[in-house]
Amino acid sequence: MSLLESYVSDLKNVPPEGRIFVMRKRGHDLLAPPEDLFRDFKQREKELKARGLGKIEAHNRAWEEVEYERRFADQFWRHPSAIEELKHIAERARQQDVYLICYEKPPKKCHRFLLLQFAREIERRSEAGR
């Protein structure tokens, strides 16, 4: 079985028992972007759209400009409870397919892809500690 990812508009293809929503106020707030990061990102995305960039380009450029990956990683790795929550989800994924779900459809960047990387890193660290 696997830890996978999907997005809200594709839920018809995701079994209900394997859904983990990683957005605020959906049950896994520790795995959602911090409010200040999300606010900064959305503001920059709005500015870029106003300058004429398309939705995808504005989204992905705003991601880079607000240093989304670095800031999200910094926040995640500083919170042991977030690490434990993702570890628990990854362990569940050994028994069944589990999907981290957020709003953004590829090719838009999304923090759920970072969470997949973090889960692999948690597993690697765990194996190295044995």
Secondary structure, DSSP 8 states (H G I E B T S, - for coil): --EEEEEGGGGGGS-GGGEEE-STTTT-GGGS--HHHHHHHHHHHHHHHHTT--HHHHHHHHHHHTTHHHHHHHHHHT-HHHHHHHHHHHHHTTTS-EEEEES--TTS--HHHHHHHHHHHHHHHHHHT-
